[in-house]
Amino acid sequence: DQQVKQNSPSLSVQEGRISILNCDYTNSMFDYFLWYKKYPAEGPTFLISISSIKDKNEDGRFTVFLNKSAKHLSLHIVPSQPGDSAVYFCAASARIFGNEKLTFGTGTRLTIIP
Amino acid sequence: NAGVTQTPKFRVLKTGQSMTLLCAQDMNHEYMYWYRQDPGMGLRLIHYSVGEGTTAKGEVPDGYNVSRLKKQNFLLGLESAAPSQTSVYFCASSFPRVGSSYEQYFGPGTRLTVT
């Protein structure tokens, strides 16, 4: 049972335009959602997160939106730059003390076209 | 700070051989994790540790063992490697605290091929 789903394996966007990456989840107990970015031959790096009590969190060019009723979150990148080309993983966590784990989606490969 | 480091970066094993992957972190993090990444599968948790001397199973623990004898180190062992264990292995660490987002810090990965 895949609790965190990224249904788009890949996405191509023109440089300067908006990139929108989507993620759906099924577990209502998740209370934090995170986005990670991964370049080839490197480990994932943390990008941005959002608590389940919020519906938006912004950090520079990156904004994450959370729709709890739809169990859906999205990452917006504006404007998209060539260095944004990477694989993006959505992750979620349920607050259980002593059991803090992340559940990852399968990733979306974003390609920014110059 | 080096952050999270992994040794080795690459390894080729024959079926049945054993090996140990080493993860080290210098951030004084309590929690450490081992993941494997396979095409189309995302990151799957193998084992994790919430403190020195403790370990727990993750989503895909079969065929692996772990040890956390020192806070800064987390070892992943393969006793008898199988071709299904060909993967990229990532170690991560975190310091969960009230109000945090469970952000984990990842190492650069170990690419393992089992022939």
Boltz contact constraints between the chains, C-beta under 6 A:
constraints:
  - contact:
      token1: [A, 32]
      token2: [B, 101]
      max_distance: 6.0
  - contact:
      token1: [A, 32]
      token2: [B, 102]
      max_distance: 6.0
  - contact:
      token1: [A, 42]
      token2: [B, 108]
      max_distance: 6.0
  - contact:
      token1: [A, 43]
      token2: [B, 90]
      max_distance: 6.0
  - contact:
      token1: [A, 43]
      token2: [B, 106]
      max_distance: 6.0
  - contact:
      token1: [A, 43]
      token2: [B, 107]
      max_distance: 6.0
  - contact:
      token1: [A, 43]
      token2: [B, 108]
      max_distance: 6.0
  - contact:
      token1: [A, 43]
      token2: [B, 109]
      max_distance: 6.0
  - contact:
      token1: [A, 44]
      token2: [B, 106]
      max_distance: 6.0
  - contact:
      token1: [A, 46]
      token2: [B, 103]
      max_distance: 6.0
  - contact:
      token1: [A, 49]
      token2: [B, 101]
      max_distance: 6.0
  - contact:
      token1: [A, 93]
      token2: [B, 102]
      max_distance: 6.0
  - contact:
      token1: [A, 98]
      token2: [B, 50]
      max_distance: 6.0
  - contact:
      token1: [A, 100]
      token2: [B, 96]
      max_distance: 6.0
  - contact:
      token1: [A, 100]
      token2: [B, 102]
      max_distance: 6.0
  - contact:
      token1: [A, 104]
      token2: [B, 42]
      max_distance: 6.0
  - contact:
      token1: [A, 104]
      token2: [B, 43]
      max_distance: 6.0
  - contact:
      token1: [A, 105]
      token2: [B, 42]
      max_distance: 6.0
  - contact:
      token1: [A, 106]
      token2: [B, 42]
      max_distance: 6.0
  - contact:
      token1: [A, 107]
      token2: [B, 42]
      max_distance: 6.0
